């Protein structure tokens, strides 16, 4: 299968036909006319289309998986080691907060920009740039002797990591037709699951037994291996044009508007209740100006921009819009879970950081199987709506089961209570990606994938912020009713992580018991809010129409074979070569 497939009607999912137009194989003469490397072949097995990937495609996908592993590992490894890093560098709770927030902000706001640049300069070149930024940020953080340098390194890491996160999903849309994309999106999610599982374990191990600096050093060989594979195996068609022409095509005004307004909004959202009171103008001003700026940005993109970084075609129908909403909610739920569940294990169950990381396995280990089921079944049947519905039902059930977590909950009980939410959120990764891309025009699939990644990351920021506010308010109210802690209620409620250390240092007795119960009650309120958001998403999921997965595969940056000089053809050269193949076929 080349980089394009036969056009198909983008009708309702229920009307999807599994028929395919089978072409005669290329003769040696035809093959010489084309430098397009087949990503695979389609075979009919038991009246079903089966995709058989080529060696070139598998190696290119291996490169993407290795890059994804590096980013996923870094995103989760630092969380359990923050107390150790703060102690070693004499950092404050606020500085520890910003070490995570700076990465999240930087990785979020620049994803659409990186994706747009990759459409102009080429995916591979932007992978090089973002990987270099990620590696540089890791090295800076590893060598840091104070928290200021840590924050600089984490910000640079975030720019690179967010760009790589978006690009890996965009490249999959370049290489794989939609009908078979679910399998490969779920495999990419599986790599994220591996990184999410191993990140906290290795991070805690380094922090406790070696040095926290290795949390950052370990990124260097992993990302280097990924880029080595990209150089060797990911050969996509080059985008023609001089560098000055390409710079002129880029939407500079749109980029500035979007980056400034989204950064301001997320800054207000993440600092409210932590750095400043929610009533402070430093919080309210960016929260008000941010949405207004996004309205101006939307008008500019729709009316003026020649090559907008966010195309208005991404909002063409209800399925796309409602799935975007569910994507934000999915990010909110997932990150609230990953951020606050370790606090349950450490603050309520008194587990160590390493044991807490192990205790997250019921969620993290079930993400990959959930995604794999969706990918396999969707590719075989051509239907995906069922996976959105079941994914949200399981997530809602799982959030409800979290309400049963208490200080006295047994190990066996909390293991099984955490499995459904992991399985459900895992199913939703490929399910909602397919929902968006099936509803989108084929030519915009790359932009849709990048926007999907961006919204999920925005959801992470919103989720942690909302859950933090909920925890702060409930915990403060609970402590105000306990005589031993009433005077310190405001202080304790501002930072959930610091309270963990206070609990562990307290002797067993009524005071510690009361503090633990209040802590668990505050966390329980977060699980209630997650349940409400999941239930709302379940209702929304029923409204999606569903579109056929058997659509035309449109891409300018498909997988190609290099010439004898080791260079990839441009898009124009590749199109001429494809026309030559068609001409030979016509003569046969």
TORGUVO-63016 format. One record per residue (C-alpha): x, z, y; residue in three letters. Coordinates in steps of 0.1 Angstrom, whole numbers. Example, Ala and Ser with C-alpha at 12.3 -4.5 7.8 and 13.67 -1.06 7.14 Angstrom:
% TORGUVO-63016
NODE_123_78_-45_Ala
NODE_137_71_-11_Ser
This chain:
% TORGUVO-63016
NODE_0_0_0_Unk
NODE_14_-10_33_Unk
NODE_8_8_66_Unk
NODE_-27_-7_69_Unk
NODE_-56_-9_45_Unk
NODE_-87_-30_45_Unk
NODE_-112_-20_73_Unk
NODE_-142_1_61_Unk
NODE_-174_10_77_Unk
NODE_-172_45_94_Unk
NODE_-207_53_81_Unk
NODE_-222_86_70_Unk
NODE_-203_105_42_Unk
NODE_-233_102_19_Unk
NODE_-232_64_22_Unk
NODE_-195_61_13_Unk
NODE_-185_35_-12_Unk
NODE_-155_38_-33_Unk
NODE_-149_1_-36_Unk
NODE_-116_-14_-25_Unk
NODE_-102_-49_-19_Unk
NODE_-73_-54_-43_Unk
NODE_-47_-79_-32_Unk
NODE_-24_-98_-55_Unk
NODE_11_-83_-58_Unk
NODE_38_-97_-36_Unk
NODE_61_-123_-50_Unk
NODE_99_-119_-44_Unk
NODE_96_-145_-16_Unk
NODE_68_-126_1_Unk
NODE_87_-93_-3_Unk
NODE_117_-108_16_Unk
NODE_95_-116_45_Unk
NODE_85_-80_51_Unk
NODE_105_-49_58_Unk
NODE_74_-27_55_Unk
NODE_81_-2_27_Unk
NODE_50_6_6_Unk
NODE_40_42_8_Unk
NODE_22_38_-25_Unk
NODE_-3_18_-45_Unk
NODE_-40_23_-52_Unk
NODE_-51_22_-88_Unk
NODE_-86_23_-102_Unk
NODE_-88_51_-128_Unk
NODE_-123_58_-143_Unk
NODE_-139_40_-113_Unk
NODE_-120_62_-88_Unk
NODE_-92_52_-64_Unk
NODE_-60_70_-72_Unk
NODE_-30_69_-48_Unk
NODE_4_65_-65_Unk
NODE_31_73_-38_Unk
NODE_64_55_-38_Unk
NODE_98_72_-39_Unk
NODE_104_64_-2_Unk
NODE_72_81_8_Unk
NODE_79_112_-13_Unk
NODE_113_116_2_Unk
NODE_99_112_37_Unk
NODE_72_138_30_Unk
NODE_99_161_16_Unk
NODE_116_159_50_Unk
NODE_84_169_68_Unk
NODE_78_198_43_Unk
NODE_113_212_49_Unk
NODE_108_212_87_Unk
NODE_74_228_83_Unk
NODE_89_255_61_Unk
NODE_115_264_88_Unk
NODE_88_268_115_Unk
NODE_64_288_94_Unk
NODE_92_312_83_Unk
NODE_102_318_119_Unk
NODE_66_323_131_Unk
NODE_61_353_108_Unk
NODE_96_368_101_Unk
NODE_101_386_134_Unk
NODE_68_405_134_Unk
NODE_78_432_109_Unk
NODE_113_435_124_Unk
NODE_103_441_161_Unk
NODE_107_479_159_Unk
NODE_142_475_145_Unk
NODE_152_449_172_Unk
NODE_137_471_200_Unk
NODE_157_501_188_Unk
NODE_189_482_184_Unk
NODE_187_466_219_Unk
NODE_170_495_237_Unk
NODE_139_474_244_Unk
NODE_106_486_257_Unk
NODE_72_480_241_Unk
NODE_65_455_268_Unk
NODE_97_435_260_Unk
NODE_88_436_223_Unk
NODE_54_422_232_Unk
NODE_69_394_252_Unk
NODE_92_384_224_Unk
NODE_62_373_204_Unk
NODE_41_361_234_Unk
NODE_68_339_249_Unk
NODE_71_320_216_Unk
NODE_34_316_213_Unk
NODE_29_304_249_Unk
NODE_57_279_247_Unk
NODE_47_266_213_Unk
NODE_11_261_224_Unk
NODE_11_244_258_Unk
NODE_36_216_251_Unk
NODE_21_203_219_Unk
NODE_0_175_234_Unk
NODE_30_166_256_Unk
NODE_53_163_227_Unk
NODE_27_142_207_Unk
NODE_23_119_237_Unk
NODE_60_114_241_Unk
NODE_63_106_203_Unk
NODE_38_78_208_Unk
NODE_60_63_235_Unk
NODE_95_70_222_Unk
NODE_89_74_185_Unk
NODE_81_103_162_Unk
NODE_115_105_147_Unk
NODE_133_108_181_Unk
NODE_110_136_192_Unk
NODE_116_154_159_Unk
NODE_153_153_167_Unk
NODE_147_167_202_Unk
NODE_123_195_192_Unk
NODE_145_204_162_Unk
NODE_175_207_185_Unk
NODE_155_230_208_Unk
NODE_144_251_179_Unk
NODE_179_255_166_Unk
NODE_193_262_201_Unk
NODE_167_289_207_Unk
NODE_174_305_173_Unk
NODE_211_307_180_Unk
NODE_206_322_215_Unk
NODE_183_348_200_Unk
NODE_207_356_172_Unk
NODE_236_362_196_Unk
NODE_215_382_221_Unk
NODE_227_416_233_Unk
NODE_197_424_254_Unk
NODE_160_416_254_Unk
NODE_162_391_283_Unk
NODE_184_368_262_Unk
NODE_160_373_233_Unk
NODE_131_362_254_Unk
NODE_150_331_266_Unk
NODE_158_322_230_Unk
NODE_123_328_218_Unk
NODE_108_306_246_Unk
NODE_132_277_237_Unk
NODE_123_282_200_Unk
NODE_86_280_209_Unk
NODE_90_247_227_Unk
NODE_108_232_197_Unk
NODE_87_249_170_Unk
NODE_53_239_186_Unk
NODE_65_204_189_Unk
NODE_76_202_153_Unk
NODE_43_218_142_Unk
NODE_23_190_159_Unk
NODE_47_162_148_Unk
NODE_46_170_111_Unk
NODE_8_166_110_Unk
NODE_9_135_132_Unk
NODE_35_118_110_Unk
NODE_12_124_79_Unk
NODE_-15_104_97_Unk
NODE_10_76_103_Unk
NODE_20_74_66_Unk
NODE_-11_81_46_Unk
NODE_-46_64_47_Unk
NODE_-74_88_54_Unk
NODE_-90_84_20_Unk
NODE_-59_101_4_Unk
NODE_-47_122_33_Unk
NODE_-63_154_21_Unk
NODE_-38_159_-7_Unk
NODE_-8_156_16_Unk
NODE_-23_178_44_Unk
NODE_-30_205_18_Unk
NODE_6_202_5_Unk
NODE_18_206_41_Unk
NODE_-4_237_43_Unk
NODE_12_250_11_Unk
NODE_46_248_27_Unk
NODE_32_268_56_Unk
NODE_19_293_31_Unk
NODE_53_296_15_Unk
NODE_69_302_49_Unk
NODE_42_327_58_Unk
NODE_48_346_26_Unk
NODE_86_347_26_Unk
NODE_89_352_64_Unk
NODE_78_388_66_Unk
NODE_96_397_33_Unk
NODE_129_382_43_Unk
NODE_126_393_79_Unk
NODE_120_429_68_Unk
NODE_148_427_43_Unk
NODE_173_415_68_Unk
NODE_162_441_94_Unk
NODE_165_470_70_Unk
NODE_194_460_48_Unk
NODE_217_436_67_Unk
NODE_211_429_104_Unk
NODE_181_416_124_Unk
NODE_202_388_137_Unk
NODE_200_370_104_Unk
NODE_163_365_110_Unk
NODE_174_339_136_Unk
NODE_206_327_119_Unk
NODE_187_318_87_Unk
NODE_167_292_107_Unk
NODE_198_271_113_Unk
NODE_206_259_77_Unk
NODE_169_254_69_Unk
NODE_162_233_100_Unk
NODE_195_215_95_Unk
NODE_184_206_59_Unk
NODE_151_193_72_Unk
NODE_167_171_99_Unk
NODE_192_158_73_Unk
NODE_162_147_52_Unk
NODE_145_132_82_Unk
NODE_176_111_91_Unk
NODE_179_98_55_Unk
NODE_143_93_45_Unk
NODE_119_91_74_Unk
NODE_122_55_86_Unk
NODE_93_46_109_Unk
NODE_89_14_130_Unk
NODE_106_17_164_Unk
NODE_86_15_196_Unk
NODE_99_-15_216_Unk
NODE_108_-13_253_Unk
NODE_136_0_276_Unk
NODE_138_37_282_Unk
NODE_128_33_319_Unk
NODE_97_14_308_Unk
NODE_88_41_284_Unk
NODE_94_68_310_Unk
NODE_70_49_333_Unk
NODE_43_48_307_Unk
NODE_43_86_303_Unk
NODE_14_105_319_Unk
NODE_35_128_341_Unk
NODE_7_140_364_Unk
NODE_-15_148_334_Unk
NODE_13_166_317_Unk
NODE_20_188_348_Unk
NODE_-17_195_353_Unk
NODE_-23_204_316_Unk
NODE_8_225_312_Unk
NODE_3_245_344_Unk
NODE_-33_253_339_Unk
NODE_-32_261_302_Unk
NODE_-1_282_307_Unk
NODE_-18_302_335_Unk
NODE_-50_307_314_Unk
NODE_-30_319_283_Unk
NODE_-8_341_305_Unk
NODE_-39_359_318_Unk
NODE_-54_361_284_Unk
NODE_-23_376_267_Unk
NODE_-12_400_294_Unk
NODE_-46_415_302_Unk
NODE_-48_451_290_Unk
NODE_-11_450_281_Unk
NODE_9_443_312_Unk
NODE_-19_446_337_Unk
NODE_-55_460_338_Unk
NODE_-82_434_331_Unk
NODE_-95_440_366_Unk
NODE_-61_431_381_Unk
NODE_-59_399_402_Unk
NODE_-28_390_381_Unk
NODE_-51_386_352_Unk
NODE_-83_374_368_Unk
NODE_-67_347_390_Unk
NODE_-51_327_361_Unk
NODE_-83_332_340_Unk
NODE_-104_316_367_Unk
NODE_-80_290_379_Unk
NODE_-71_279_344_Unk
NODE_-105_265_334_Unk
NODE_-110_249_368_Unk
NODE_-76_232_365_Unk
NODE_-86_219_331_Unk
NODE_-117_203_346_Unk
NODE_-95_185_371_Unk
NODE_-72_175_343_Unk
NODE_-101_161_323_Unk
NODE_-113_141_352_Unk
NODE_-78_127_359_Unk
NODE_-73_118_322_Unk
NODE_-107_100_319_Unk
NODE_-106_81_353_Unk
NODE_-70_75_363_Unk
NODE_-44_80_336_Unk
NODE_-33_48_319_Unk
NODE_-20_65_287_Unk
NODE_-36_99_288_Unk
NODE_-20_127_268_Unk
NODE_-55_137_256_Unk
NODE_-77_107_252_Unk
NODE_-114_109_259_Unk
NODE_-120_92_226_Unk
NODE_-112_125_210_Unk
NODE_-146_138_221_Unk
NODE_-168_108_210_Unk
NODE_-193_126_188_Unk
NODE_-208_159_178_Unk
NODE_-187_163_146_Unk
NODE_-155_162_166_Unk
NODE_-166_187_192_Unk
NODE_-181_212_168_Unk
NODE_-150_210_146_Unk
NODE_-128_217_176_Unk
NODE_-148_248_182_Unk
NODE_-145_259_146_Unk
NODE_-107_251_148_Unk
NODE_-103_276_176_Unk
NODE_-123_302_158_Unk
NODE_-102_296_126_Unk
NODE_-70_302_145_Unk
NODE_-85_333_161_Unk
NODE_-95_348_127_Unk
NODE_-63_338_109_Unk
NODE_-39_352_135_Unk
NODE_-59_384_140_Unk
NODE_-57_389_103_Unk
NODE_-19_383_101_Unk
NODE_-13_405_132_Unk
NODE_-35_435_125_Unk
NODE_-36_437_87_Unk
NODE_0_448_85_Unk
NODE_-9_476_110_Unk
NODE_-35_488_85_Unk
NODE_-9_490_57_Unk
NODE_17_507_79_Unk
NODE_-5_529_101_Unk
NODE_-33_538_76_Unk
NODE_-16_535_42_Unk
NODE_19_546_54_Unk
NODE_37_516_38_Unk
NODE_71_505_49_Unk
NODE_76_471_66_Unk
NODE_87_454_34_Unk
NODE_58_469_14_Unk
NODE_34_458_41_Unk
NODE_48_423_39_Unk
NODE_42_424_1_Unk
NODE_7_437_7_Unk
NODE_-2_406_27_Unk
NODE_3_384_-5_Unk
NODE_-34_385_-15_Unk
NODE_-41_366_18_Unk
NODE_-10_344_20_Unk
NODE_-7_334_-16_Unk
NODE_-44_322_-18_Unk
NODE_-41_300_13_Unk
NODE_-22_272_-6_Unk
NODE_-45_271_-37_Unk
NODE_-75_269_-14_Unk
NODE_-61_240_5_Unk
NODE_-50_222_-27_Unk
NODE_-85_223_-41_Unk
NODE_-99_207_-10_Unk
NODE_-72_180_-9_Unk
NODE_-76_170_-46_Unk
NODE_-114_170_-47_Unk
NODE_-118_152_-13_Unk
NODE_-94_125_-24_Unk
NODE_-112_120_-57_Unk
NODE_-148_121_-44_Unk
NODE_-145_109_-8_Unk
NODE_-165_139_4_Unk
NODE_-153_168_25_Unk
NODE_-183_185_41_Unk
NODE_-187_208_11_Unk
NODE_-152_222_18_Unk
NODE_-160_230_54_Unk
NODE_-192_248_43_Unk
NODE_-176_267_13_Unk
NODE_-145_275_34_Unk
NODE_-165_292_61_Unk
NODE_-188_310_36_Unk
NODE_-158_324_18_Unk
NODE_-142_334_51_Unk
NODE_-174_351_62_Unk
NODE_-176_370_29_Unk
NODE_-140_379_31_Unk
NODE_-143_393_66_Unk
NODE_-173_414_55_Unk
NODE_-153_428_26_Unk
NODE_-126_440_50_Unk
NODE_-151_465_63_Unk
NODE_-146_484_30_Unk
NODE_-109_491_38_Unk
NODE_-104_529_44_Unk
NODE_-75_553_43_Unk
NODE_-84_562_7_Unk
NODE_-89_526_-6_Unk
NODE_-69_521_-38_Unk
NODE_-43_494_-43_Unk
NODE_-64_475_-68_Unk
NODE_-93_476_-44_Unk
NODE_-75_463_-13_Unk
NODE_-59_435_-33_Unk
NODE_-92_421_-44_Unk
NODE_-109_428_-11_Unk
NODE_-84_405_6_Unk
NODE_-85_375_-17_Unk
NODE_-117_358_-5_Unk
NODE_-106_356_32_Unk
NODE_-73_341_22_Unk
NODE_-90_315_0_Unk
NODE_-115_306_26_Unk
NODE_-91_302_55_Unk
NODE_-68_282_33_Unk
NODE_-96_257_24_Unk
NODE_-103_253_61_Unk
NODE_-69_239_70_Unk
NODE_-73_205_53_Unk
NODE_-111_206_55_Unk
NODE_-114_206_92_Unk
NODE_-84_182_97_Unk
NODE_-103_157_75_Unk
NODE_-136_164_94_Unk
NODE_-119_156_128_Unk
NODE_-100_125_116_Unk
NODE_-129_110_97_Unk
NODE_-151_113_128_Unk
NODE_-124_99_151_Unk
NODE_-115_62_157_Unk
NODE_-87_53_133_Unk
NODE_-63_43_161_Unk
NODE_-66_78_176_Unk
NODE_-59_98_143_Unk
NODE_-25_107_155_Unk
NODE_-37_122_188_Unk
NODE_-66_139_169_Unk
NODE_-41_156_146_Unk
NODE_-20_168_175_Unk
NODE_-50_181_194_Unk
NODE_-62_199_162_Unk
NODE_-28_216_159_Unk
NODE_-29_226_196_Unk
NODE_-64_241_194_Unk
NODE_-55_261_163_Unk
NODE_-26_276_182_Unk
NODE_-48_283_212_Unk
NODE_-71_301_189_Unk
NODE_-42_322_177_Unk
NODE_-35_333_213_Unk
NODE_-72_340_220_Unk
NODE_-76_359_187_Unk
NODE_-48_383_192_Unk
NODE_-59_389_228_Unk
NODE_-95_396_219_Unk
NODE_-86_417_189_Unk
NODE_-62_437_210_Unk
NODE_-88_444_236_Unk
NODE_-113_455_210_Unk
NODE_-87_478_194_Unk
NODE_-76_492_227_Unk
NODE_-112_501_238_Unk
NODE_-124_515_205_Unk
NODE_-91_535_198_Unk
NODE_-92_550_233_Unk
NODE_-128_561_229_Unk
NODE_-121_576_195_Unk
NODE_-90_595_208_Unk
NODE_-109_608_238_Unk
NODE_-131_627_213_Unk
NODE_-102_644_196_Unk
NODE_-89_674_215_Unk
NODE_-53_670_203_Unk
NODE_-50_634_216_Unk
NODE_-75_633_245_Unk
NODE_-48_636_271_Unk
NODE_-28_607_256_Unk
NODE_-57_584_247_Unk
NODE_-48_559_273_Unk
NODE_-11_558_264_Unk
NODE_-17_555_226_Unk
NODE_-43_528_229_Unk
NODE_-21_504_249_Unk
NODE_2_496_219_Unk
NODE_-10_496_183_Unk
NODE_25_492_169_Unk
NODE_39_523_186_Unk
NODE_12_544_172_Unk
NODE_23_534_137_Unk
NODE_57_551_143_Unk
NODE_40_582_158_Unk
NODE_18_585_127_Unk
NODE_47_582_103_Unk
NODE_66_609_122_Unk
NODE_38_634_122_Unk
NODE_36_661_95_Unk
NODE_6_660_72_Unk
NODE_-23_679_85_Unk
NODE_-57_677_104_Unk
NODE_-42_661_135_Unk
NODE_-26_632_116_Unk
NODE_-57_628_95_Unk
NODE_-78_625_127_Unk
NODE_-54_600_142_Unk
NODE_-53_579_111_Unk
NODE_-92_578_109_Unk
NODE_-94_568_145_Unk
NODE_-68_541_139_Unk
NODE_-87_528_109_Unk
NODE_-120_528_128_Unk
NODE_-105_507_156_Unk
NODE_-91_482_131_Unk
NODE_-125_482_114_Unk
NODE_-141_471_147_Unk
NODE_-117_441_146_Unk
NODE_-130_432_111_Unk
NODE_-165_434_125_Unk
NODE_-157_410_153_Unk
NODE_-140_386_128_Unk
NODE_-171_387_106_Unk
NODE_-193_378_136_Unk
NODE_-171_348_146_Unk
NODE_-169_336_109_Unk
NODE_-207_338_106_Unk
NODE_-212_318_138_Unk
NODE_-188_292_124_Unk
NODE_-207_290_92_Unk
NODE_-239_282_111_Unk
NODE_-220_256_131_Unk
NODE_-206_239_100_Unk
NODE_-241_231_87_Unk
NODE_-245_207_117_Unk
NODE_-216_183_109_Unk
NODE_-228_149_98_Unk
NODE_-198_137_78_Unk
NODE_-181_103_79_Unk
NODE_-166_81_52_Unk
NODE_-130_87_43_Unk
NODE_-126_50_33_Unk
NODE_-115_37_67_Unk
NODE_-90_13_81_Unk
NODE_-55_28_84_Unk
NODE_-42_20_119_Unk
NODE_-7_30_129_Unk
NODE_22_17_149_Unk
NODE_47_39_132_Unk
NODE_43_33_95_Unk
NODE_71_38_70_Unk
NODE_95_8_70_Unk
NODE_126_-3_53_Unk
NODE_158_-5_73_Unk
NODE_178_-37_76_Unk
NODE_214_-41_64_Unk
NODE_227_-25_95_Unk
NODE_207_6_88_Unk
NODE_182_0_116_Unk
NODE_144_1_115_Unk
NODE_124_-28_129_Unk
NODE_103_-24_160_Unk
NODE_65_-25_159_Unk
NODE_65_-61_172_Unk
NODE_90_-72_145_Unk
NODE_70_-55_118_Unk
NODE_38_-72_129_Unk
NODE_55_-106_128_Unk
NODE_68_-99_93_Unk
NODE_33_-88_81_Unk
NODE_19_-121_96_Unk
NODE_46_-140_75_Unk
NODE_34_-122_44_Unk
NODE_-2_-131_51_Unk
NODE_8_-168_58_Unk
NODE_26_-170_24_Unk
NODE_-5_-155_7_Unk
NODE_-27_-181_24_Unk
NODE_-6_-209_11_Unk
NODE_-8_-197_-25_Unk
